[in-house]
Every structure is written in structure tokens, then in C-alpha cells.
Amino acid sequence: MPTFTDILGQPQAVDVLQRAATGDRVAGAYLFSGPEGVGKATCAMVLAAALNCETAPGLGCHDTERCSSCHKFTQGTHPD
């Protein structure tokens, strides 16, 4: 599962999303738009994983052994 640091070419978008996630200021909705292949789905998945992480909320621990939420995101089975 990628992390915020793995998203390339979108520094402003990554900064906004990271600050929102770690600062507990998440909006009710986000619109990811742009041409095909720019990383919209990846950004959305990274944000969702970070927000749902049980070990490091807002950051995402990506520890698939100890965090069931991160494990489900990695497997593609998380309901959110």
C-alpha cells in the first residue's frame, strides 16, 4: 500500500491532504479530478487508509501484521 511520500508530482495536494488528516480537519468530501493516470485513485486510497488506521490515525502505519485496518486496505477488502 503506498503512502503519502509515494505520491509524486502532486506536492500541494499531498500537503493539503496530510495536514487535514493529521490535524483532524477532514472535510466531508473531496473531489479527485484530472486526466487519467495522474494518481487520483492512489491519493484517495492513501487518504482513506491514513484516516482509518487504528495504530497511527491520520498517518497510516501500514503494519499489516498488527493493524487490521491497514491489512484490509492492503488486501483490497476494507469496506471504506
C-alpha positions in Angstrom: 0.0 0.0 0.0 1.5 3.4 -1.0 1.9 6.2 1.5 1.7 10.0 1.1 5.5 10.0 0.4 5.0 7.7 -2.6 2.7 10.2 -4.4 4.9 12.0 -6.9 4.2 15.2 -8.8 1.4 16.4 -6.5 3.2 18.1 -3.6 0.5 20.7 -3.0 -2.4 18.2 -3.0 -0.4 15.8 -0.7 0.4 18.6 1.7 -3.3 19.6 1.9 -4.4 16.1 2.5 -1.7 15.3 5.0 -2.4 18.4 7.0 -6.1 17.7 7.0 -5.6 14.1 8.1 -3.1 14.8 10.8 -4.8 17.9 12.1 -8.2 16.4 12.5 -9.7 18.9 10.0 -11.0 16.5 7.3 -13.7 17.8 5.0 -16.9 16.0 4.5 -15.9 15.2 0.9 -13.0 15.5 -1.5 -13.1 15.6 -5.3 -10.2 14.0 -7.0 -10.2 15.1 -10.6 -7.7 15.2 -13.5 -6.6 13.3 -16.5 -6.2 9.5 -16.5 -3.0 8.3 -14.8 -2.2 11.2 -12.5 -2.8 9.3 -9.3 -6.4 10.2 -8.3 -7.3 6.7 -7.1 -3.9 6.3 -5.3 -4.3 9.6 -3.5 -7.9 8.7 -2.4 -6.7 5.2 -1.2 -3.8 6.7 0.7 -6.1 9.2 2.4 -8.7 6.6 3.3 -6.1 4.2 4.7 -4.5 7.0 6.8 -7.9 8.1 8.2 -8.9 4.6 9.0 -5.6 3.4 10.5 -6.1 2.1 14.1 -2.4 2.4 15.1 -1.5 5.8 13.6 -4.7 7.7 12.7 -4.1 10.4 10.1 -0.8 8.9 9.0 -1.3 5.3 8.5 1.0 2.7 10.0 0.9 0.3 7.1 1.7 -2.5 9.5 -0.4 -5.4 8.1 0.5 -7.6 11.0 -0.8 -5.5 13.9 -3.3 -3.1 12.3 -6.4 -4.8 10.9 -7.5 -1.7 9.0 -4.2 -1.4 7.1 -4.2 -5.1 6.5 -7.7 -4.8 4.9 -6.6 -1.8 2.8 -3.5 -3.7 1.5 -5.7 -6.7 0.7 -8.3 -4.5 -1.0 -11.1 -5.8 1.3 -11.7 -2.7 3.5 -15.3 -1.7 3.4 -14.4 2.0 3.5 
